[in-house]
Amino acid sequence: IYLSGGCSKSIELKRLIEDRVVDIPVEVVNPFAGINYSEKAFDSEYLEYVAPLMAVVVGLALRRTGDK
């Protein structure tokens, strides 16, 4: 299960879902994981902090003209 959005930042929610609800691994989404970026231009700690909030934004940014 992948969590994204503001609630995914709650460590207790992740642990609760893993332990009590589904008994399978739960991971917080990091849409920047496969994207190369300049660490001089972008603060890696900040990107890690906002990553779960940026799933839709990164997905839209990766689209090409004509994608539906």
PASEBA-1860 file (N, C-alpha, C; in nm, 3 decimals):
! residues 68
1> IYLSGGCS> 0.085/-0.116/0.000/0.000/0.000/0.000/0.090/0.122/0.000 ~ 0.056/0.219/-0.083/0.130/0.344/-0.090/0.042/0.456/-0.035 ~ 0.098/0.534/0.055/0.028/0.650/0.112/0.082/0.778/0.049 ~ -0.006/0.873/0.025/0.036/1.004/-0.023/-0.056/1.108/0.039 ~ -0.020/1.235/0.022/-0.100/1.343/0.077/-0.059/1.376/0.220 ~ -0.126/1.472/0.277/-0.090/1.522/0.409/-0.096/1.419/0.520 ~ -0.196/1.333/0.519/-0.209/1.232/0.626/-0.097/1.129/0.622 ~ -0.034/1.113/0.507/0.075/1.015/0.497/0.195/1.055/0.581
9> KSIELKRL> 0.202/1.180/0.622/0.313/1.228/0.704/0.299/1.181/0.848 ~ 0.184/1.128/0.885/0.162/1.077/1.020/0.221/0.936/1.030 ~ 0.328/0.923/1.106/0.392/0.793/1.123/0.297/0.694/1.191 ~ 0.217/0.742/1.281/0.123/0.653/1.351/0.021/0.594/1.255 ~ -0.025/0.669/1.155/-0.120/0.617/1.058/-0.057/0.503/0.980 ~ 0.064/0.521/0.933/0.135/0.417/0.858/0.148/0.291/0.942 ~ 0.191/0.307/1.065/0.209/0.192/1.156/0.076/0.124/1.185 ~ -0.029/0.201/1.205/-0.161/0.145/1.232/-0.210/0.061/1.116
17> IEDRVVDI> -0.198/0.112/0.995/-0.243/0.037/0.877/-0.162/-0.092/0.862 ~ -0.032/-0.084/0.879/0.053/-0.203/0.866/0.019/-0.309/0.971 ~ 0.008/-0.268/1.094/-0.006/-0.363/1.204/-0.148/-0.413/1.227 ~ -0.246/-0.327/1.212/-0.382/-0.364/1.253/-0.479/-0.386/1.140 ~ -0.455/-0.324/1.025/-0.556/-0.329/0.919/-0.524/-0.435/0.815 ~ -0.406/-0.430/0.755/-0.380/-0.517/0.641/-0.266/-0.615/0.659 ~ -0.181/-0.593/0.758/-0.068/-0.682/0.785/0.022/-0.701/0.663 ~ 0.036/-0.595/0.583/0.131/-0.594/0.470/0.207/-0.462/0.476
25> PVEVVNPF> 0.322/-0.455/0.408/0.401/-0.331/0.412/0.326/-0.209/0.358 ~ 0.347/-0.097/0.422/0.290/0.031/0.380/0.407/0.126/0.359 ~ 0.406/0.197/0.247/0.516/0.287/0.213/0.461/0.425/0.180 ~ 0.533/0.527/0.221/0.497/0.664/0.188/0.557/0.696/0.051 ~ 0.475/0.749/-0.038/0.516/0.777/-0.176/0.623/0.886/-0.180 ~ 0.723/0.863/-0.264/0.823/0.967/-0.293/0.834/0.979/-0.445 ~ 0.755/1.069/-0.505/0.757/1.081/-0.650/0.888/1.137/-0.705 ~ 0.972/1.190/-0.618/1.102/1.241/-0.662/1.209/1.132/-0.667
33> AGINYSEK> 1.180/1.012/-0.622/1.279/0.906/-0.611/1.348/0.874/-0.743 ~ 1.276/0.877/-0.853/1.335/0.844/-0.982/1.372/0.964/-1.066 ~ 1.375/1.081/-1.005/1.402/1.204/-1.079/1.537/1.260/-1.035 ~ 1.624/1.285/-1.131/1.754/1.347/-1.101/1.735/1.498/-1.087 ~ 1.800/1.555/-0.988/1.792/1.700/-0.967/1.925/1.749/-0.910 ~ 1.949/1.875/-0.925/2.072/1.936/-0.874/2.055/1.966/-0.725 ~ 2.143/1.908/-0.644/2.136/1.936/-0.501/2.181/2.078/-0.468 ~ 2.245/2.144/-0.563/2.280/2.286/-0.545/2.157/2.373/-0.562
41> AFDSEYLE> 2.067/2.332/-0.652/1.948/2.411/-0.680/1.831/2.377/-0.588 ~ 1.827/2.254/-0.536/1.714/2.209/-0.455/1.764/2.148/-0.325 ~ 1.700/2.181/-0.216/1.734/2.126/-0.085/1.675/1.986/-0.074 ~ 1.759/1.884/-0.064/1.712/1.745/-0.062/1.625/1.716/0.061 ~ 1.653/1.778/0.175/1.570/1.757/0.294/1.429/1.813/0.273 ~ 1.421/1.928/0.209/1.289/1.987/0.181/1.212/1.900/0.084 ~ 1.278/1.851/-0.022/1.209/1.765/-0.118/1.159/1.637/-0.051 ~ 1.237/1.582/0.039/1.194/1.462/0.112/1.072/1.493/0.199
49> YVAPLMAV> 1.070/1.611/0.259/0.959/1.651/0.344/0.829/1.669/0.264 ~ 0.837/1.733/0.148/0.716/1.761/0.070/0.679/1.651/-0.030 ~ 0.764/1.551/-0.046/0.742/1.448/-0.147/0.602/1.385/-0.142 ~ 0.551/1.344/-0.025/0.419/1.282/-0.024/0.307/1.375/-0.070 ~ 0.332/1.504/-0.063/0.231/1.602/-0.103/0.236/1.632/-0.253 ~ 0.338/1.585/-0.321/0.364/1.623/-0.459/0.335/1.514/-0.563 ~ 0.271/1.406/-0.525/0.248/1.294/-0.617/0.171/1.338/-0.743 ~ 0.063/1.410/-0.725/-0.018/1.454/-0.840/0.059/1.556/-0.923
57> VVGLALRR> 0.126/1.648/-0.857/0.201/1.753/-0.926/0.310/1.693/-1.015 ~ 0.387/1.599/-0.961/0.493/1.536/-1.038/0.434/1.455/-1.153 ~ 0.326/1.384/-1.126/0.259/1.307/-1.232/0.214/1.396/-1.347 ~ 0.156/1.509/-1.316/0.113/1.602/-1.421/0.232/1.663/-1.494 ~ 0.339/1.691/-1.423/0.458/1.750/-1.485/0.525/1.653/-1.582 ~ 0.508/1.524/-1.560/0.571/1.424/-1.646/0.490/1.393/-1.771 ~ 0.371/1.448/-1.781/0.287/1.422/-1.898/0.345/1.488/-2.023 ~ 0.307/1.432/-2.135/0.349/1.487/-2.264/0.227/1.542/-2.337
65> TGDK> 0.252/1.625/-2.434/0.142/1.679/-2.514/0.065/1.566/-2.577 ~ -0.065/1.569/-2.562/-0.151/1.466/-2.620/-0.186/1.353/-2.524 ~ -0.122/1.346/-2.407/-0.157/1.244/-2.308/-0.299/1.267/-2.258 ~ -0.368/1.160/-2.231/-0.503/1.171/-2.177/-0.513/1.104/-2.044
END
